[in-house]
Amino acid sequence: MTEITPFNLVRHELIGLDARVSKSPNRQLVGLRGRIIDETKKTLTLKSGPRHVTLPKDVVQLRLSLPKGEIVKLDGRAIVARPEDRIKMKVRRW
């Protein structure tokens, strides 16, 4: 398995990465941070302290911390797909 880089992030597994919501039309979501513990076609679930928060992918922009310490901005609309289908997608520039 290849390591996660900013260039292959969209085609990689997101579960286990630390994330923070940097932008969203829903102000209650902005600033939420936690570890991604689940992913479906349209949502991500973050473990934020003792609670689990489900985020819709299509309305959030995330800042993800990669294992090597890099911080990457990711528009949630770029990852709206089932995780198993996303690895097969052609990636448009984001």
C-alpha positions as CSV (number, residue, x, y, z in Angstrom):
1,M,0.0,0.0,0.0
2,T,1.3,3.5,-0.9
3,E,1.7,6.2,1.7
4,I,-0.8,9.0,1.9
5,T,0.4,12.2,0.2
6,P,-1.5,15.4,-0.7
7,F,-1.5,14.2,-4.3
8,N,-3.2,10.8,-3.7
9,L,-5.4,11.7,-0.7
10,V,-8.6,11.6,-2.7
11,R,-7.9,8.1,-3.8
12,H,-6.8,6.9,-0.3
13,E,-8.4,5.7,2.9
14,L,-9.4,8.6,5.2
15,I,-10.3,6.6,8.3
16,G,-7.8,7.3,11.0
17,L,-6.8,10.8,9.9
18,D,-7.2,13.8,12.2
19,A,-9.6,16.4,10.7
20,R,-10.8,19.9,11.4
21,V,-13.8,21.6,9.7
22,S,-12.4,24.9,8.3
23,K,-15.4,26.1,6.3
24,S,-19.0,25.2,6.1
25,P,-22.3,27.1,5.5
26,N,-23.4,25.5,8.8
27,R,-21.6,27.6,11.4
28,Q,-22.1,24.9,14.1
29,L,-19.7,22.6,12.1
30,V,-16.9,25.1,11.7
31,G,-14.1,24.4,14.1
32,L,-15.1,20.8,14.9
33,R,-12.1,18.5,15.1
34,G,-11.5,14.9,15.7
35,R,-10.4,11.6,14.2
36,I,-12.3,10.2,11.2
37,I,-13.7,6.8,12.4
38,D,-16.3,6.1,9.6
39,E,-17.1,7.1,6.1
40,T,-20.1,6.5,3.9
41,K,-21.0,7.8,0.4
42,K,-22.2,11.2,1.7
43,T,-20.9,11.5,5.3
44,L,-17.9,11.4,7.5
45,T,-18.0,10.5,11.2
46,L,-15.6,12.2,13.6
47,K,-14.8,11.0,17.1
48,S,-14.5,14.3,18.9
49,G,-13.8,13.6,22.5
50,P,-16.5,11.3,23.9
51,R,-19.0,12.1,21.2
52,H,-19.3,11.1,17.5
53,V,-20.2,13.8,15.0
54,T,-21.5,13.0,11.5
55,L,-20.6,15.5,8.8
56,P,-22.1,15.8,5.3
57,K,-19.2,15.7,2.9
58,D,-20.8,18.1,0.3
59,V,-20.9,21.1,2.6
60,V,-17.6,21.0,4.5
61,Q,-14.0,21.9,3.8
62,L,-11.6,20.0,5.9
63,R,-8.0,20.4,7.1
64,L,-6.6,16.9,7.3
65,S,-3.4,16.0,9.2
66,L,-1.4,13.4,7.3
67,P,0.8,10.8,9.0
68,K,4.0,12.6,8.1
69,G,2.6,15.8,9.7
70,E,1.5,17.6,6.6
71,I,-1.7,19.6,6.7
72,V,-3.9,19.4,3.6
73,K,-7.1,21.3,2.7
74,L,-9.8,19.2,1.2
75,D,-13.1,20.2,-0.3
76,G,-15.7,17.6,0.8
77,R,-17.3,17.7,-2.6
78,A,-14.2,16.1,-4.1
79,I,-14.8,12.9,-2.0
80,V,-18.5,12.5,-2.3
81,A,-18.5,8.8,-3.3
82,R,-18.4,5.4,-1.6
83,P,-14.8,4.8,-0.4
84,E,-14.5,1.7,-2.4
85,D,-15.6,3.5,-5.6
86,R,-13.5,6.6,-4.9
87,I,-10.2,4.7,-5.4
88,K,-11.3,3.9,-9.0
89,M,-12.4,7.5,-9.9
90,K,-10.5,9.8,-12.1
91,V,-9.4,12.6,-9.9
92,R,-10.2,16.1,-11.1
93,R,-7.8,18.8,-9.9
94,W,-8.7,20.1,-6.5
